[in-house]
Amino acid sequence: MANPLTSPKAVRELLARHGLFADKRFGQNFLVSEAHLRRIVEAARPFTGPVFEVGPGLGVLTRALLEAGAEVTAIEKDLRLKPLLEETLSGLPVRLVFQDALLYPWEEVPQGSLLVANLPYHIATPLVTRLLKTGRFARLVFLVQKEVAERMTARPKTPAYGLLSLRVAHHAVAERLFDLPPGAFFPPPKVWSSLVRLTPTGAPDDPGLFALVEAAFSKRRKTLLNALAAAGYPRGKVEEALKALGLPLGVRAEELGLEAFRRLRERLYTGV
Ligand SMILES: C[S@@+](CC[C@H](N)C(=O)[O-])C[C@H]1O[C@@H](n2cnc3c(N)ncnc32)[C@H](O)[C@@H]1O
């Protein structure tokens, strides 16, 4: 059966009946495309663990996940949506939590949990970074702005490549599955969106590596050597490490893949 919320008209009427409007401050662009909704649920299967949804909004994806058999905890910051969600999800076995998802205790979710969400654009990067660091997720499937999806899945030597690409590559296999036009949402956003699937590999956080990566990308126009020296890494030691790894002294951060950064970090921290 088609989801009753996948039409702009139905969404407009529902919001009007509850005296509500889509609030930009919460990144509220509600999904109104049945075809895309089905593809998101398919990309998230199998539901091998509890599913966490950040930002259920009007409940369109929540309902589709529940109907597909997922056990869902939905975390919504906008308290105005409470009566509306209680109506659209009435009778369904969902756990609704009204809280800022950035304050949720993600480090305590069961091992093997899943994230499935149409993320509010302004918290996507910090949230996904934090969830990857917990090491507790088996799969993260989410919509983000296309530009953020490009950064998450970028390869070295491309304009979108940087700290976020390396953070994602360190923890997971990343796929950008498909792009969605603005018209798939109500109200339509200014930009395209993409569905991203991250499959974590189990690599734990590595603060030393990411301090190095952050320093390396903090001065994008400088060489890696100058950027690291400016961040306080001893210039002589960086030069030695670059030579030992067979890298030119003029190399730039965006030319190095994850493995090269790992080897550089080994050299710098241990001097081997
Ligand atoms: C892009 S909308 C997606 C809504 C719905 N899932 C859909 O696909 O139609 C983002 C949702 O996240 C909620 N939100 C925004 N900031 C949040 C936060 N910090 N924590 C939890 N939810 C948040 C918004 O209120 C909104 O419901």
The ligand as an SDF file (V2000), in Angstrom:
LIG
                    3D

 27 29  0  0  0  0  0  0  0  0999 V2000
   15.1420   16.4200    6.4840 C   0  0  0  0  0  0  0  0  0  0  0  0
   13.8920   16.2920    7.7340 S   0  0  0  0  0  0  0  0  0  0  0  0
   13.4280   14.5940    7.5490 C   0  0  0  0  0  0  0  0  0  0  0  0
   12.0490   14.2700    8.0580 C   0  0  0  0  0  0  0  0  0  0  0  0
   11.5160   12.8720    7.7050 C   0  0  0  0  0  0  0  0  0  0  0  0
   12.3640   11.8320    8.1870 N   0  0  0  0  0  0  0  0  0  0  0  0
   11.3190   12.7320    6.2210 C   0  0  0  0  0  0  0  0  0  0  0  0
   12.1190   12.0340    5.5840 O   0  0  0  0  0  0  0  0  0  0  0  0
   10.3700   13.3120    5.6920 O   0  0  0  0  0  0  0  0  0  0  0  0
   14.9160   16.3280    9.1950 C   0  0  0  0  0  0  0  0  0  0  0  0
   14.2100   16.0460   10.5120 C   0  0  0  0  0  0  0  0  0  0  0  0
   15.1770   16.1160   11.5810 O   0  0  0  0  0  0  0  0  0  0  0  0
   14.6540   16.8720   12.6720 C   0  0  0  0  0  0  0  0  0  0  0  0
   15.8100   17.4440   13.4030 N   0  0  0  0  0  0  0  0  0  0  0  0
   16.4900   18.5980   13.1400 C   0  0  0  0  0  0  0  0  0  0  0  0
   17.5200   18.7440   13.9940 N   0  0  0  0  0  0  0  0  0  0  0  0
   17.4910   17.6560   14.8060 C   0  0  0  0  0  0  0  0  0  0  0  0
   18.3050   17.2230   15.9040 C   0  0  0  0  0  0  0  0  0  0  0  0
   19.3510   17.9500   16.3240 N   0  0  0  0  0  0  0  0  0  0  0  0
   17.9810   16.0670   16.5300 N   0  0  0  0  0  0  0  0  0  0  0  0
   16.9090   15.3160   16.1130 C   0  0  0  0  0  0  0  0  0  0  0  0
   16.1220   15.6730   15.0920 N   0  0  0  0  0  0  0  0  0  0  0  0
   16.3950   16.8290   14.4430 C   0  0  0  0  0  0  0  0  0  0  0  0
   13.7600   17.8940   12.0160 C   0  0  0  0  0  0  0  0  0  0  0  0
   12.8210   18.4460   12.9200 O   0  0  0  0  0  0  0  0  0  0  0  0
   13.1300   17.0560   10.8970 C   0  0  0  0  0  0  0  0  0  0  0  0
   12.0170   16.3530   11.3900 O   0  0  0  0  0  0  0  0  0  0  0  0
  1  2  1  0
  2  3  1  0
  2 10  1  0
  3  4  1  0
  4  5  1  0
  5  6  1  0
  5  7  1  0
  7  8  2  0
  7  9  1  0
 10 11  1  0
 11 12  1  0
 11 26  1  0
 12 13  1  0
 13 14  1  0
 13 24  1  0
 14 15  1  0
 14 23  1  0
 15 16  2  0
 16 17  1  0
 17 18  1  0
 17 23  2  0
 18 19  1  0
 18 20  2  0
 20 21  1  0
 21 22  2  0
 22 23  1  0
 24 25  1  0
 24 26  1  0
 26 27  1  0
M  CHG  2   2   1   9  -1
M  END
$$$$
